[in-house]
Amino acid sequence: MNTQNNIYKMDAEISQEPQKFRAKLGALFGGISGLVFSLSAWGFDGYILANSHGVLPWLKFVIGSTCVILVYFFCGYYSAKRGNFLTTILLLVIAALISSWLAAHLPYEGMNAGIQLFYPTLPKLVLYTFHDAAQIRFILTAGILSIIAIISSLFFDNLINQAYAAASRVGMMIPLIIFSIFLITMGLISDYFNNRPFSQPMAQINSFIQKAQAMQRGEMTINPEEHTWANTFLRLDINLNVPYRIVTGEIDPAFSAAQVLVQFSDQWYECMVILDQPFFCKPYESE
């Protein structure tokens, strides 16, 4: 009798091995997919901000990637472990909604908290308010990401099976790459709706500052149509060739105009950027 029970126990353990391995594959798919999402949602943005002398350029990426990787790790694990189509849809949609919320709120509340912690003097200049227009962008992001999550769930179980049946590690990576395409798309959409209104004005201001610096050093001349924008900074009549930093201030609810604050030495300057072009710059006057 004991021998028969042991045989049944061994058969049960063997039958559970594929399920355990699928769960590990699901966790791998989820964790890497979360990283891929983070790189496209906040990695490109961090790179732009870092190259634009932005304040806390990698804050959103650090917070967002930590949360998203964990969320997708557990969603992938339980989706693959259960092997249930409805469970997979539910978990991936939940992950998409969490990702959307982070993408929408990190440029506002996330940056506010980071600035207060690391740059306590800046809150007098910068305080981001999550207004109605930002809420609309969050809803758009959440809706689009949820649709993509539902589509990706149609392929998830089949891709896990392909990875499970793969004869090599390279063969195992192909399904992962296919699934990651969905997450890259979701991340780029999140970046476009939520980060670009902050990063693009800073990148434009940084570009013209660098041209004005080169002109001030006598190293270059620029096209006549760009000369006016470079003069925006040359008219400040200060030494531009010093370390500087940039931060986006208030943004028009229509996202067509933005206040950009630039610090040269100890003085802050306020620039208005309308349709990605600097309109004027002047010393910042606190209220």
N, C-alpha and C positions, 0 to 999 in steps of 0.2 A: 504493500500500500504506500509506504514511504517512497519507494522507488518511482511509482507512478506519479505521485505528487511532485517529486523533483523534476520529472520529465515535463509535466505541465508548466512548472515554474520556468524551466529553461526555455520552453517554446514561447511563453509570454514575454520573457526578456528579449528573445530574438526578434519577436514581432514588434517590440517597442523601439528597437534600435533605429529603424528607418524614420520613425516619428521624431526621435531625439535628434537625429542628424538633420532632418528637415527644419526642426526648430532652430538649430544652430545656424543653418543656412539662412533662415528668415531673419535671425538677429544680425547676421553679417550683411545681408541685403539692406536691412533697415538702418544699421549704423552707418554704412558707407553712403547710402542714399541721403541720410541726414547731413552728412559732411558735404556731399555734393550740393545739396540745397543751400547750405550755409555759405559755401564758396561763391555760388552764383548770386545769392540774395544779399550777402554782406561782404564777401571777400573782395569783389570788384569795387564796391563802394569804399571799403577801407583803403584799398590801393589808391584810388583817386584822391581821397582825403589826405592820405599820407604824402602824396606827391604834390598836393596843393597847400602844404603847411597847415593842414587843418588841426583843430583841437580834438583830442581823443579819437583818432581815426579808426582804431580797431576795437573800440568799446562795443559797438553793436555786434561785431563778429564774435567776440569772446562770449558775450552773454547769449546771443542767439544760437551760436553753434553748440554751446554746452547744453542748452535746453532741447534743441531740435534733434541732435544726435541721440540723446537719451529717449526722446519720445518715439522716434522712428525705430530705434533699437528694440524697444519693448513691443511696439506695434508689429514689426516684422516677426519677432519671436512668437508672439501669440497667434498671429495670423497663420504662420506656417505650422505651428503646433496643432492648432485646431483643424486646419485644412477645410474650413467652412467658408463658402463664398460670401455669405451675408456678414459674417464676422470680419472678413478681410475688408469689405466695403466700409463697414462701420468704423473700424480702427483707422483705416487710411484717411477717411473723411475727417475724423477727430484730429488726426495728426495734421492734416491740411488746415483745419480751423485754428489750431494752436499756432502753427507756423504763420498764418495770416495775421493773427493777433499780435504776435511778436514783431513781424515785419512792419505793421502799422504803428505800433506804440513805442518801439525802441527809439525811433528818431525824435520822439517827444518826451515821454516820461523817462525813458531810459537815459537819454542824453542829459535831461535835467538833473537826474540823480548823479550821474557821472561827473558833470560839471560842478555840482555842489560839493562833491567829495574831493575831487582832484584840483579844481580851480575855484576855490570859494569866492574869489573876487569877481568872477564872471557872471554870476547870477544877476548882478545889477545891470549887466548888458544884455544877457540872453535868458529868456524864459519861454520855453515852447508850450503853446496851448493846443491841445487836441481839439480843434474846432470841427464844425459840421462838415467842411470840405474834406478834412482828413477822415472823418467817419465814413463819408461816401466812398473814399478810396479804399478804406478797410473792407467795406461791403463788397466792392468790386473785386478786390483781391481774394476775399474769402469765397466768393461765388465761383470765380474762375478756377482757383486752386481746388475747390471741392469737385468741380466737374472733371478736372484732370486726374484727381485722386480716384474717382469712380472708374474712369477709363483705365487707369493703371492697374486697378484691382482686377480687371478682367484678364490681365496677363500675369498677375503675380503668381498664382498657384502653378500655372504652366511653366513659368520661368524657374520657379523653385524645383520643379520636377526635372527640367532640363539640366539644371546645375547638379542635382542629385545623381542623375544618370551619366554625367560627363565623365569621360575616361581620364581627363587631365585637368590640372589647375587652370590652364588656358581656356579649355572648354567650359570650365565652371565660371570663368570671368565674363564670358560673352553674354549670358543672360543677365548678369549683374549690370553690365554696361548698358544693355537695352533698357533695363528698368530705370537706370540712373538718368536716362534721357528725359523721362517724365519729370524727375526732380530738378534737373537743370532748367527746364522750361518754367516750372513753378517758381524757382528762385529768381530767374530773370524778370518774370512778371512782377514779383514782389518788389524787386529792386526798382523797376521802372515806376511803379505807382507810388512808392513810399520814400525812397532814398534820393532819387534824382532831383526832386525839387530843392533839396538841401545841398547836394554835392555839385550840381552843374553850375550854379552861380559862383561857388567857391573856386571851381576849376577855371571858370572864365576870368574871374578877378586875378587869380594866380598867374594865368597866362599873360595878361596885360601888364601885371607888375613886373614879370620877368623881362618883357620887351622894354618897358620903361627903364628898368635897371640897366639893360644893355645900352639903351640910348643915352642914359645919364653918364655911362662910362665911355661913351663915344665909340662903342664897338659895332653898332649897327644902325641902319635906318630902316624904316618899315614903310609899307604901302601907304599912300595918302589916306585911303579910307580907314586905316587902322591908326593913323597918327593922332586923330582926335581922342581915341580911347586911351592911348598911351599918355597923351597930354593930361588926361584926367588925373593921373598920378604925378606927372611932372609939375603940374600947377601947384601941388601941395608945397613945393619949394622946401623939401627936406631931403636928407640923404636916404635914398631908397635902398642902397646896397648895405643893408644891415639885416640881421636875422628878423624874421617877421612870422606872425601866425594869423590865421584866418578862421572866422567862425560865422556861420549864417545866423542872422537874427530873425526878425519878423518876416513872414512870408505872406503875400497877398492870398486871400482865400481862393482866388481863381488860379493861383500858382503861376501867374504871369510876371510878377515882380517880387523881388526879395531884397531885404536889407542884409548887407554883408559887412561885417566889422573886421578891420585889419589893424593889427598892432605893429607899429614900427617903433623899436626901442620901448619907451614907457608910455607912448601916446597911442590912443585908439582913434581910428578914423572910420567914419560911416560912409559906405558906398551903396548906391541904389543900382540894382541890376534889373533891367526891364527887357524881357524877351532875350535873355542871355547876353545883353550888352550893358556895360557900365554907363550909368547916366550922369552921375556926379559923385565926387568924394569930398568930404569935409571933415574937420576934427569932430569927434563924437562929443556931444554935450549931454551929460546925464540930466535927467529931469529932476 
